[in-house]
Structure formats: C-alpha cells, structure tokens
Amino acid sequence: MRHSLLQQFQATAVAALWRVLANASPATLWRLSRIAVSLCQSVLRRERAVTQINLDVVYPDITAGERSHLARDSLMHSTATMLELGFAWQGKTEKVAASIVEVHGRELLDDARAHGQGVIVLAPHFGNWEVLNFWLSSHFPFTAMYEPPKLAALDPIIRAGRERNGAKLVPTNPRGVAALLKALKRCEAVGILPDQEPAWGSGAFAPFYGRLAYTATLLPKLVTRTNARVVTGVARRLPGKGYALHFLAADERVYSEVEVTSCTGVNASVEAAIALDPAQYQWEYKRYTKTPQEERNDPDFHRYRLYSSRNMKKSLGKKHG
C-alpha cells in the first residue's frame, strides 16, 4: 500500500512537471537543463559512473580530461531530454513543429516509399527521440514498439503524447513484431530502438566501438521478410534554437541474412549517428551488461563485467583535469 501511494505521488509530480514544461520553449528548457545538471551531479551517481565507464571504452584515444568534459555534456543533454518530454508530448503541435528547424536526408524516406518499400527507422537514444517520433508520425504512417513505464499512472499520458499525430504503438512481443511486418508490407515506416540490450535469445554479440555488445536481432528478421529500406534517424538538439533531424543511410551490412553481420551493421549505423555530436548520445545506458563469457557459461564470467561495483566506484573516484 505504501509503495503504491509513493508511486502515485511520483507519477502525479512528474505529470504536473510535464504540464508546466509543455509551455516552455526549447531555449528555456536548455537553460534549465544547464542549471539542473549542476544541481544533480551529486545525485546522479549511477549515471555518472556508467557514462564515464562507457566513454573510457569507446574513446580511449582522447585525454581523461576530455572524456570527463564529454561525460558532463552528455548528462546535460540527457537532462535536457527529460525536461523536454512535456514539450514533445503536450506542447502545442504547431510550436513543436516549428522547433524542428532543419531536416536532412528526408529523400531517403521518400525514395524508399516511391519504390514500394517500407522504411525501418533505427532511432538510437540520441538527442530528443520523442521529437523524432513527433515528426515521423506527422509525415508518414508510422508504427513503433512501446513498453509501458514502471510508473503505470504515466502510461496514458505517454501513450497519448506519442500517438497524438497518428503513430501506432504496438507491444514488445510477437504480436508487436507481426504488426511491424504488416506495416512494412504496406510500405509504411516503423521505428525500432537499435541500442537497447535484448533478453537472452533475442540477440547476437557484435562489435560496438570495438567491444562486443549483445545486439537485438529483430532488424535482420524484419529486413529479410519485407525487403524494407533501413535508415538511421535522430533529432539533434541545437541548443537554444530547436532541433535538426538527420536521416542517414544505414550501413550496408544491415541487409545481410547473417545475424551477426547484420547486427554489426546496426551498431556501425548507430556509431555514424553518434558522430554527429557524441555529447548528445545517452551514454548512461549500460550497453555492455551481457558478456560472451556469460553466454558460454564461463564460471568466471563475473570478472568480465564492465559495470561491476568495483569499476563503478573506481569511475566515481577518478579526478580528471
């Protein structure tokens, strides 16, 4: 009972914050994020540690000070994304549309549909992916997978925000996959998250910045059954101005029938999007939790875990210049 009341209170507070921030401009929300991240540095210990560990792995050739600076910028952009949710979901549609000041690569989407192909949009956790969803569902028949939030009371708010321009949300299960296949066969667009770690049995290990990451095999299944075109899409934040959408042709390996090769192409496509502005990627996500040693039932697989308590404490204890 107490836990339920706490969750209800949290959901009410978050919903109220979204309603207030829905009326703010992207410039105001960016200023707020710069203030908030400074206040939250001591609170976001897990996020700080994971971000630093990931950056140490993917950018070993830059200095420790540069990685530290990049980690702070990344957390600031993640804070901005959280503050912008109310704007993306509940802000006036004309105001959100006006905040998208640049669109690059739209011809990739139009050309695919003109040739009778569905489009799979790989949407990594970069910039503001909710603004990307807003634009896609405004311009194309669009379907995406959706998993309800932990705070159940927020579900109708999030669902309404994502569906308000006509997007169709489907569950993250076989029924949802079937809906994606049908949408692609109708030459529509679908969105999938390429950088979330799937459950065992639903992925394959493929390199992501040189380290093996367990990567979902949903994409090769969709491609081989529909002949769809694959495009990477992101909404890059232009601090104080709005957003620039970028649609990039996916790495050609995504079309391989060999799952590991296709997954390698997926990760390479995500890397290409991140290169637009590495600070806007959500580095606090534990992308390397699963390991090949664990998959092989190696009795010492714990030794290979990147996010061990020891590594997390070590990362927080670093002093960078």
N, C-alpha and C positions, 0 to 999 in steps of 0.2 A: 504493500500500500504506500509506504513512504517513498519507495523507489519510483512508483508510478506518479505520485504527486510531484516529485522532483523533475521527472521527465516532462510533465505537463507544464511546469513552471518554466523550464528551459525552452520548450517549444514556443510558449507564449512570448517570452522575452525575445527570442530570435525572430519570430514573425513580426513583432512590433518594430524591431530594428529595421527589418527589410522594408516595412511600410514607410518608415521615415526616410530611409536612404533612397527609396524609389524615386523621390522628387529631386535628388541631388544631381548635379552634373558630373560627368567623368572627371573634370578638372578638380572639383571639390572632393570627390571620392579619392582621387590620387593624393591630394594634400592630407586627407585624413589617414590614409594608409601609411604615409611617411611618419606621421605622429604616432599612430598605433603600434607600428613595428618597434619603435624605440621604447615604448612603454611595455611591450610584451616580450622583449628579448630575454628577460629572466624567467618568464613563464613558459615560453616555447622551447623547453629544454630538449624534448624528444625530437622536435622538428629541426632544431639547430644541429643536433648531433647527427641525424640521418643525412641532412643536407651536406654537412661538412664531409662525412664519410663518402658519400656519392661523388662529390666534387674531387676528392682526393683520388678516387678511382679513375674518373673519366678525364680529368685534366692534370695528369702528373707532370706535364712539361711546363706549367706555369708556376710562379712562386707561391709559397704558402700564404703570403700576404694578399696576393691577387685572388687566390681561392677564398680567403676569408672575406674579402670585399664582395666577391661574387655571391657568396652564401648570404650575406646580409641583403644584397639587392634582390636575390631570389625570394627570400622570406618577405620582403617588402611587396613584391609583385603578387605573391600568394595572398598576403593580407588584402591587397587591393582587389583581388578576385573575389574574396569572401565579402568584402564591403559592397562590391558591385552586383551581387546576386539580386538584391531587391530591385535595382535599376533594370537589370536584364529581364527579370520575370514580371515586374509590376509597373515599371516606368511606362509612361505614355508611348505607344508604339511609334509614333512619329518622331519622338525625341530619341528613342533608341536607334531607329533607322538613321536619323541624322548624325548620330555619333559614329557611324561607320563611314569614314571619310575617304577610304581607298579600298578598292577591290582589285587584286592582282590574280590573273590566271583563271578567270571565270570561263574563258573559252574552252578549257579542258572539260568542264561540266557540260557546256552546251554542245560541244563536238561529239561527246560520247552519246548523248541522247539523240542527236541528229542522225547518228549511225545505228540507232536501235539498240543501244547498250545501256544497261543500268550503271549506276555510279556508286562505288563504295568509297565513302569519305573516311579516311583514317584521321581521327581527331585526338591527338595527344593532349596531355594536360599542360598546355602552353597558353600563355596569355589568358584571355577570357573565352573559354569554350562555350559558355552559355550565350554569348553574343554571336558566336559562330552558328549555333543552333537556331537562334532567332532569325538570322539572315537566310540560312538554308531553307528553313520551313516557310519563309516568306516568298521564296522564289521557285521552289521545286516541291513536288510530292515527296515527303521526307519521313523516313521511319528510323527509329533508334531504339536500342535496348535500354531498359530502365529497371533499376533495383531500388525499391523503397528505402527511405532513410531509416536510421536507427530510431530517431525520434518520430514515431508514427504520426503524431499530430501534425507534422510538417508535410506529410505526403500529399494531401490535396493542394497545398499551396505550391509545392514544387511541380507537381504534375500539371496544374493549371498554367503555371508560368511557361513550362516547356511546350505545352500543347496549344498555346493561345494563337499561334499563327498557322495552325493546321498540322503540326507534327504529330505523328502517330507513335506512341510509346508501346513497346512490347516487352514481355518479361524475359529475364536472362535464363531461359531454359529451352528445351527442344521446341516448344510451341513458338517461342520468340524467334528462334532460328528459322523455323518454317515460314514465319511472317516476313522475315528479311528476304528469303529466297523468292517468295511470291512478289514482293515489291520490286526486286531486281529484274525478274522476268517481265514485269510491266514497264521496264525501262525507267524506273524511278531511282531516287537516291536513298541510300541508307548510311547511317553513321555507326562506326564501331570505335571503341577505345583500344588502341594498339599497345598501350604501355601499362596495362594492369596485369598483375601476375595471376594466371588462372589456377583453378584447382588441379591437383594431380590427375593426370589422364586427359587433360584438355589442352595440353601444350607440348612444346618441344624446346630444348635448350639451343639457343642461337646467340651469337655474339652481339652485345650492345656496348659500344665503346670498348671493345676488346675483351670484355668479361662476359662469360656465359650467363644469360638471363632466361628464365623459364617464360616462354612467349606463347600466347594463345594461338591455336591452330584453326580458329574459326575462319580467318580470311581465306586460306587456301581451299577450304571446303566450299566457301561461297563462290570463289572465282571459278573453280573447276566445274561447278554445276550451272553457272549462269553466263559465263563469258563477259563478266562485268569489267568496266574500267576502274582502276584504283587511283585515287587522288588523295594526297595529304592536305588537310585543311586546318588553318589556325587563324585566330583573331589576335593579331599582335597589338599590344597596347601602345598608344602614342601618348605618353604622359602629358596630361593637361589638355589634350586635344580630342581624343577619341580612340578609334581603332582602325587598323588596316588589316583587311582579310587577305590571306595568301593561300592560293591553291597551287600545289606543286605536283608534278607527275611523280608517281611512286617509283621507287627502284624497280627495275625490270624483273628482278628475282622474285617479286611477289607473285608473279604469274606461274611460277614453277609448280608442278604437281608433287614435287618432293617437299614434304612439310618443313624440314629443317632449312632448305634453301629458301622457301617462301618466307619463313619466319625471319631469316637473315635479311631478306629484302624489306620486311616490315620494320625491323629495327634500324636499318640504314635509312629508311624513309623518315623515321622519327628523328634520327640524328640530323638529317638535312633540314628539317623544320626547326629544330633547336638552334641550329647555326644562325638563324635569323636574328636571334637575341638570346643567348644562353641564360640570362638572368630571368627570363620570363617562363622558364620551364619549372615545373613543380618538383624540385629535387628532393623534397622531404618525403617523397613516397619511397617505400622500401622495395626497390625494383629487383634486388638480388637476394631475396629471402631464401628461396629454394636453391639447392645446390645439386650438381650432378652426383656428388658423393652420397647425398641423402637418397636420391633416386636409386642408386646402386645398393642401398642398404649398408653402406660402409659404416662399421661400428664407431669410427672416429669422425663421423660427418659433422659433429658439433664444432670441431676445430676449424672447419672451413666456412663457418657462418660469418658473414660480413658485419652483421648488426648485433654482435654479442654484447653482453653487458660491459665487458672489458673494453671493447672498441668504442662503445658509446661514451663511457666515462673518459676514455683517453681523448676522444674528439672534443668533448666539452672542456677538457683541461688544457687544450692547446692555446698557446698565446702567439698570435700571428702579428707580424708587423705590417 
